[in-house]
Amino acid sequence: MQDELSDREKEILVSVAKGMLNKEIADRHNISINTVITHRKNITRKTGIKTVAGLTVYAILNNLLEISDIPQ
């Protein structure tokens, strides 16, 4: 990975990994849905990971969240 994720992108990534929808992420972080979509595009571009499952594994492996934080 050549580009480091910004702190905000990491926050969005954790929300995605927890299974939140774009609208829920927007409401939680007080940003627009379009901003969420832009962050998600940037996260995918920087990590090369396109799936939610892949992003979840990435978040766990990079100590951004614990497996226990993921809803069952």
HUVEN-V158520 format. One line per field, one symbol per residue. phi: phi as a letter, one per 30 degrees, with the letter a starting at -180 (. if undefined). psi: psi as a letter, one per 40 degrees, with the letter a starting at -180 (. if undefined). A space follows every 10 residues. Layout:
phi=???
psi=???
This chain:
phi=.dcdddeddd ddedddddid dedddeddch bddddedddd ddddddcicc cddddddedd dchdaceddd dd
psi=hdhiiidddd dddddddeei idddddddef iidddddddd dddddddehe iddddddddd defdiideeh i.
